[in-house]
Amino acid sequence: MAPLLVGITIVCFVVIHLAPGSPTDLQTDLNPRVSAEAKAVGKLATLDLGESFSPDHRPVIDKILERIPITIIINILSMILIILVAIPIGVLSAVRQNSLFDKVTAVFVFIGFAMPTFWLALLLMILFGVHLGWLPISGIRSLNYEYLPPFAAFIDLLKHLILPVLLSAFGGLAGLSRYMRSNMLEVIRQDYITTARAKGLSERVVIYKHALRNALLPVITILGLSVPGLIGGSVIFETIFAIPGMGQLFYMSVMSRDYPVVMGILFIGAVLTLIGNLIADLSYAVADPRIRIA
């Protein structure tokens, strides 16, 4: 993980500096008295994340720590939703192959793959926020949040999270359910599944005890690799819903060429991605006893 993190950091640093523009453009482009030499910005690489180029000059780590909790909460809730919904759908689709349920979920998957996230977000905002008035369409809490009793404050926060979490999980639900279906179809055709049925084991035990654990291994890999996608998707839905999270901060920093903040967020994203892959590796041993023995 350590050398991989160093490599990711170097690549990110090079890529963001290949983008046109610089952090001094906004202050110098309209000032004819500023020379090219005055526009040059240089700083040695340090182990800390440095200070932001924005007017407040706050430490990058402070700006990230303010915003990362809500981003992590949304992504964790999205991942839980994906696991709780996609895996059962995939298993049932495989067990009931070519049934009405399987065909309906196939249509759902194609819609999930084809529908742009930002477009779906706008539709849901119009439906549930504007026309029905059931859910808020921006921010993470209401203006009177501080004056609400604890339970009402919790409900208010929950309402603000519903649309972002659904949007964040929508694409993953579609993809993971198909992967789960494909893996289950492959596993239930194996000889040891036929043997388990021949021994008189119930279909529930055969499917959920013997077949499911083996079918989960490729899905665990996909879940570990989906962490970067969830973090990247935060940029979209946090911008759309005006959520003060890490994704919104990343977008604003890119637009203003705030390189220290961009590098800091990319670094944190790389760390979270590597942690996701590590959790996936450890989950292999939980799902498959043979890996623990090896």
KOLTI-881532 format. One record per residue (C-alpha): x, y, z. Coordinates in steps of 0.02 Angstrom, whole numbers, padded with zeros to 5 digits, always signed. Last residue first. Layout:
N
XYZ ...
//
This chain:
294
-00182-01034+00144 -00297-01085+00287 -00383-00916+00289 -00401-00921+00099 -00481-01093+00107 -00607-01027+00235 -00688-00919+00099 -00805-00775+00145 -00708-00711+00296 -00540-00737+00212 -00598-00642+00059 -00660-00502+00173 -00480-00465+00223 -00435-00431+00042 -00590-00322+00019 -00547-00224+00176 -00374-00193+00104 -00449-00136-00060 -00562-00013+00032 -00414+00049+00134 -00320+00079-00029 -00467+00178-00096 -00481+00280+00065 -00296+00323+00055 -00310+00371-00128 -00460+00483-00090 -00362+00566+00050 -00218+00600-00070 -00335+00663-00205 -00414+00779-00077 -00245+00845-00021 -00184+00867-00199 -00338+00968-00245 -00322+01071-00085 -00139+01109-00118 -00174+01147-00303 -00308+01280-00280 -00333+01302-00466 -00494+01402-00435 -00604+01281-00535 -00510+01131-00465 -00535+01194-00287 -00721+01221-00311 -00742+01046-00379 -00640+00968-00238 -00734+01065-00105 -00898+01002-00178 -00835+00824-00173 -00767+00841+00003 -00935+00891+00073 -01037+01049+00093 -01192+00978+00006 -01260+01096-00126 -01375+00959-00195 -01305+00967-00372 -01125+00998-00317 -01133+00861-00185 -01213+00746-00314 -01078+00766-00445 -00918+00781-00342 -00976+00638-00232 -00975+00527-00386 -00786+00528-00379 -00791+00460-00202 -00915+00326-00252 -00813+00281-00405 -00652+00271-00304 -00737+00151-00181 -00802+00038-00320 -00640-00062-00329 -00668-00137-00157 -00849-00177-00199 -00794-00259-00362 -00671-00371-00271 -00804-00419-00145 -00920-00462-00290 -00788-00580-00362 -00783-00674-00195 -00970-00671-00159 -01014-00815-00274 -00919-00936-00163 -01013-00882-00008 -01180-00883-00099 -01169-01061-00165 -01141-01159-00005 -01237-01072+00133 -01368-00966+00045 -01407-01074-00105 -01384-01251-00039 -01456-01208+00132 -01611-01129+00054 -01632-01273-00068 -01640-01395+00077 -01503-01524+00090 -01549-01698+00031 -01375-01763-00004 -01412-01750-00190 -01436-01563-00170 -01262-01546-00095 -01190-01655-00234 -01269-01545-00368 -01193-01393-00282 -01026-01483-00276 -01036-01513-00463 -01047-01331-00511 -01200-01260-00599 -01251-01159-00445 -01084-01069-00451 -01095-01000-00628 -01272-00938-00609 -01225-00861-00442 -01080-00766-00518 -01187-00696-00659 -01325-00643-00541 -01203-00560-00422 -01122-00464-00564 -01292-00410-00625 -01343-00351-00450 -01177-00259-00434 -01203-00156-00590 -01379-00095-00558 -01357-00061-00374 -01194+00030-00406 -01278+00150-00526 -01413+00195-00400 -01306+00204-00243 -01248+00385-00254 -01417+00444-00314 -01507+00353-00173 -01384+00422-00045 -01401+00600-00111 -01592+00589-00114 -01614+00518+00062 -01482+00620+00153 -01581+00782+00176 -01729+00685+00245 -01616+00594+00368 -01542+00757+00432 -01717+00825+00465 -01769+00663+00548 -01617+00672+00663 -01654+00854+00705 -01834+00807+00747 -01770+00671+00863 -01646+00788+00949 -01764+00937+00970 -01748+01071+00835 -01669+01241+00868 -01501+01204+00786 -01587+01137+00629 -01685+01298+00599 -01601+01331+00431 -01627+01150+00376 -01488+01022+00363 -01377+00942+00231 -01396+01067+00091 -01514+01064-00056 -01670+00978-00121 -01771+00950+00036 -01892+00803+00032 -02081+00781+00033 -02130+00939-00061 -02230+00840-00188 -02203+00954-00339 -02040+01042-00294 -01940+00924-00184 -02000+00748-00223 -02034+00769-00410 -01921+00914-00461 -01776+00852-00354 -01800+00675-00418 -01794+00734-00599 -01640+00842-00566 -01549+00695-00485 -01596+00581-00630 -01514+00704-00750 -01357+00719-00642 -01341+00529-00632 -01354+00499-00819 -01473+00353-00856 -01401+00213-00964 -01326+00096-00834 -01472+00111-00714 -01599+00093-00854 -01512-00065-00913 -01511-00132-00735 -01695-00096-00705 -01740-00185-00867 -01640-00337-00808 -01729-00326-00640 -01896-00342-00729 -01835-00490-00831 -01770-00585-00679 -01931-00553-00583 -02035-00614-00730 -01934-00775-00732 -01788-00808-00851 -01677-00866-00706 -01765-00883-00539 -01612-00938-00439 -01503-00815-00534 -01623-00669-00518 -01651-00710-00335 -01464-00706-00300 -01436-00544-00395 -01582-00457-00311 -01523-00517-00140 -01346-00450-00176 -01403-00283-00249 -01517-00227-00107 -01420-00247+00056 -01250-00225-00026 -01297-00068-00124 -01385+00008+00026 -01233-00023+00136 -01119+00055+00004 -01232+00207-00010 -01238+00228+00178 -01047+00218+00184 -01034+00344+00041 -01153+00468+00122 -01065+00455+00291 -00892+00472+00210 -00945+00630+00118 -01025+00702+00275 -00867+00670+00376 -00747+00738+00241 -00801+00918+00245 -00726+00998+00399 -00578+00880+00397 -00538+00935+00219 -00532+01120+00261 -00426+01087+00415 -00305+00976+00317 -00281+01111+00187 -00222+01238+00314 -00315+01403+00293 -00249+01534+00173 -00415+01631+00187 -00391+01708+00014 -00383+01536-00070 -00212+01461-00108 -00240+01334+00031 -00101+01294+00151 +00012+01143+00158 -00036+00959+00148 +00102+00904+00266 +00247+00794+00211 +00327+00933+00115 +00361+00966-00069 +00458+01125-00099 +00360+01277-00154 +00355+01378-00313 +00235+01502-00385 +00279+01603-00542 +00162+01749-00573 +00291+01878-00519 +00411+01813-00651 +00280+01836-00786 +00263+02018-00738 +00117+02099-00648 +00089+02279-00704 -00043+02231-00831 -00164+02172-00694 -00316+02086-00770 -00232+01916-00782 -00148+01934-00612 -00269+01893-00471 -00376+01763-00558 -00226+01692-00649 -00124+01662-00491 -00188+01486-00457 -00134+01431-00631 -00217+01396-00797 -00214+01246-00911 -00214+01072-00835 -00045+00985-00842 -00015+01033-00659 -00163+00924-00607 -00089+00775-00697 +00087+00786-00625 +00028+00797-00444 -00097+00657-00469 +00037+00543-00543 +00156+00579-00399 +00022+00548-00267 -00033+00385-00348 +00147+00322-00349 +00172+00365-00166 +00010+00276-00121 +00066+00122-00217 +00232+00123-00126 +00141+00122+00043 +00000+00000+00000 
//
